[in-house]
Amino acid sequence: MIEIGLAGKPNAGKSTFFKSATLIDVAIANYPFTTIEPNVGIAYVRTRCVCRELGIECGKCVDGWRFIPVKLIDVAGLVPGAHEGRGLGNEFLDNLRQAEGIIHVVDASGSTDEEGNEVGVGEHDPVEDVKFLREELDMWLFGILKRNWNKIARRIHLERRDPAKFITEQLAGLGFEEWMVKQALKVVGKGVHEFSDEDLKVFAQELRKVRMKMVIAANKADKAPDELIKRLLSLDEIVIPTSAYYELALRLASKNGYIKYLPGDEDFEILKPLNEKQKKLLDEIRAFMKKYGGTGVQKAINTLVFDVLNYIVVYPVEDENKFTDSKGNVLPDAFLVKKGTTVRELAYKIHTEIGESFIYAIDAKRKVRIGEDYELKHNDVVKIVSAK
Ligand SMILES: Nc1nc2c(ncn2[C@@H]2O[C@H](COP(=O)(O)OP(=O)(O)OP(=O)(O)O)[C@@H](O)[C@H]2O)c(=O)[nH]1
């Protein structure tokens, strides 16, 4: 399952974001326990289910929306100097290294200072927080590289190793792929034994850029001055205005039967009489949703997974005519795979044995045979034929 890290300074609204994103109706969730550990939960990406396109009922989606689980990790402890071990620094960064992508929750209202202490709305510049996480990550990576660099450079030189390959192996725990290292080396444009500290910093920064893909949740947008939101949106980053607080309120109201609301909807429907206080809050929420096209929480998750990390959705089936598994379940699974994944790679993802004994596959929509190198497309439905 994809792992997403949730980062942000204290009081930015990380816990609220985490709670809202992992609080989900049983009708939607195929994971009954949404919180695995205190800081690890299951959130969902929302996608148009392929069943509508096929003109069938799958029973797995709600109003044509399919919710696919992703792991969300609330990574606490981001404070200035985290890379030097301040706060929960080391733990914070260690937790982030498992994450494939990061949602950086920023207090867009500017009502918390750099350490998370409350100040007046607009008194702190949230753009500083965006820069600050980037810099912490860069410094942390630089620190790791610096500690190992002499040894790495010497061995590459003496043992005539391929630099990108060797560095990738040596930094295995950080999840770099060889192409990422190669690309970063190219930017520096020098042999590894000639790297100065400055070069190593550039190298660290380039690696961070390709490895730690991020969206910024401009949170507390409900009380943020417009100019701060504008400032954040003008950055060369992917920024989504959010109100985790409103999202949490909506999910709770939906869970308790007051409203009909699916995570990611742009509006909701009131189902039960409300008291004045509830009515007022829901009116406020509705106005916010109108302005931003929703609360932004689902949008932040979706944007990271689909637009930034480039995932697509595919549906493996065993019966290419009925679109079912062997037990007759219609479109039982929706898989998230990276754009460019081949059908053989999908077979491996389903089961190593299926991958190993792969013979061919069938594109169930077009009813044609496809070979192992076929690159999967979004919403493909495929039957894999293997010798097993
Ligand atoms: N207005 C508004 N308040 C929010 C929003 N999200 C969170 N808050 C409030 O901001 C405060 C901090 O939120 P938390 O979710 O506890 O923040 P955190 O980032 O997890 O903080 P730490 O646990 O200290 O790391 C709480 O009082 C929340 O109710 C939001 O979208 N809008």
The ligand as an SDF file (V2000), in Angstrom:
LIG
                    3D

 32 34  0  0  0  0  0  0  0  0999 V2000
   -9.8360   27.1860   11.9750 N   0  0  0  0  0  0  0  0  0  0  0  0
   -9.1810   26.0160   11.8320 C   0  0  0  0  0  0  0  0  0  0  0  0
   -8.5880   25.4710   12.8800 N   0  0  0  0  0  0  0  0  0  0  0  0
   -7.9570   24.3040   12.7140 C   0  0  0  0  0  0  0  0  0  0  0  0
   -7.9090   23.6350   11.4580 C   0  0  0  0  0  0  0  0  0  0  0  0
   -7.2130   22.4830   11.5980 N   0  0  0  0  0  0  0  0  0  0  0  0
   -6.8390   22.4410   12.8880 C   0  0  0  0  0  0  0  0  0  0  0  0
   -7.2870   23.5290   13.5750 N   0  0  0  0  0  0  0  0  0  0  0  0
   -7.0920   23.8400   14.9940 C   0  0  0  0  0  0  0  0  0  0  0  0
   -5.7120   24.0860   15.2140 O   0  0  0  0  0  0  0  0  0  0  0  0
   -5.3100   23.5690   16.4790 C   0  0  0  0  0  0  0  0  0  0  0  0
   -4.1670   22.6110   16.2850 C   0  0  0  0  0  0  0  0  0  0  0  0
   -4.6130   21.4980   15.5460 O   0  0  0  0  0  0  0  0  0  0  0  0
   -3.9430   20.0440   15.6640 P   0  0  0  0  0  0  0  0  0  0  0  0
   -4.5870   19.2150   14.6550 O   0  0  0  0  0  0  0  0  0  0  0  0
   -3.9530   19.5860   17.0550 O   0  0  0  0  0  0  0  0  0  0  0  0
   -2.4520   20.4430   15.2430 O   0  0  0  0  0  0  0  0  0  0  0  0
   -1.1500   19.5350   15.0750 P   0  0  0  0  0  0  0  0  0  0  0  0
   -0.4570   20.0760   13.9170 O   0  0  0  0  0  0  0  0  0  0  0  0
   -1.5070   18.1060   15.0760 O   0  0  0  0  0  0  0  0  0  0  0  0
   -0.3710   19.9000   16.3760 O   0  0  0  0  0  0  0  0  0  0  0  0
    0.6240   18.9780   17.2110 P   0  0  0  0  0  0  0  0  0  0  0  0
   -0.1660   17.8170   17.7030 O   0  0  0  0  0  0  0  0  0  0  0  0
    1.0630   19.9130   18.2910 O   0  0  0  0  0  0  0  0  0  0  0  0
    1.7290   18.5910   16.2710 O   0  0  0  0  0  0  0  0  0  0  0  0
   -6.5470   22.9180   17.0680 C   0  0  0  0  0  0  0  0  0  0  0  0
   -7.1510   23.8570   17.9540 O   0  0  0  0  0  0  0  0  0  0  0  0
   -7.4230   22.6710   15.8690 C   0  0  0  0  0  0  0  0  0  0  0  0
   -8.7970   22.6570   16.1750 O   0  0  0  0  0  0  0  0  0  0  0  0
   -8.5690   24.2600   10.3570 C   0  0  0  0  0  0  0  0  0  0  0  0
   -8.5940   23.7690    9.2340 O   0  0  0  0  0  0  0  0  0  0  0  0
   -9.1900   25.4500   10.6090 N   0  0  0  0  0  0  0  0  0  0  0  0
  1  2  1  0
  2  3  2  0
  2 32  1  0
  3  4  1  0
  4  5  2  0
  4  8  1  0
  5  6  1  0
  5 30  1  0
  6  7  2  0
  7  8  1  0
  8  9  1  0
  9 10  1  0
  9 28  1  0
 10 11  1  0
 11 12  1  0
 11 26  1  0
 12 13  1  0
 13 14  1  0
 14 15  2  0
 14 16  1  0
 14 17  1  0
 17 18  1  0
 18 19  2  0
 18 20  1  0
 18 21  1  0
 21 22  1  0
 22 23  2  0
 22 24  1  0
 22 25  1  0
 26 27  1  0
 26 28  1  0
 28 29  1  0
 30 31  2  0
 30 32  1  0
M  END
$$$$
